[in-house]
Amino acid sequence: MAVKQVTVIDHPLVQEKLTRLRDKRTPSPEFRRLLGELAVLLVFEATRDLRLRPTRVRTPLAVARGHRLRDNLLLVPVLRAGLALVEPLTRLIPEARIGFIGLRRDEQTLQPEAYLEKLPADLTDCEVLLLDPMLATGGSALAALEMLTARGARRIRLVNVLAAPEGVRNIHARFPRVAIYTAALDKRLNKLGYIVPGLGDAGDRAFGV
């Protein structure tokens, strides 16, 4: 389902894995594995319209026409929870480069504080996949998008396991052309800025601390 630059991927495998992530009884190793598996399924959909260039390869029998990716792909996880999405995606897209954005949330103001920005200097020609399991208030994603666009990024896809309506509105108020891909658009945020029903703190649950 796609509505105003938001694609909710309702594939049965996506929804089954999301349900297991939501379950508070799911242990950290399984939670982390499920996050990675979901990331692959979400990115598979998010990259559906990547540009290709034609090529030819020689099979054991003959020459065959084929395609290579035309664009430079950059995976950018938002630390720390986004780390759980990276390794499975590098197996799917081994030629992709990886940048890092480190943000922590001030629990009083709910505003993001940057502590790491490791990105190529020029992102003009990159297809950027911004990876963050949770789109809650949108503060972290907005901060990351500001960093990326400051380096010239023009084609950015935001991949989230879960999103809240408040976060979607905040993103598109500032970046209306950014496409969001998620497994679910949940009901709301609570007073602490957590997605409800959500799945809790994705970083804590993925890494156990």
Summary of the structure (lengths in Angstrom):
residues: 209
radius of gyration: 17.4
end to end distance: 34.5
largest distance: 65.0
contacts: 655
relative contact order: 0.18
helix: 33%
strand: 33%
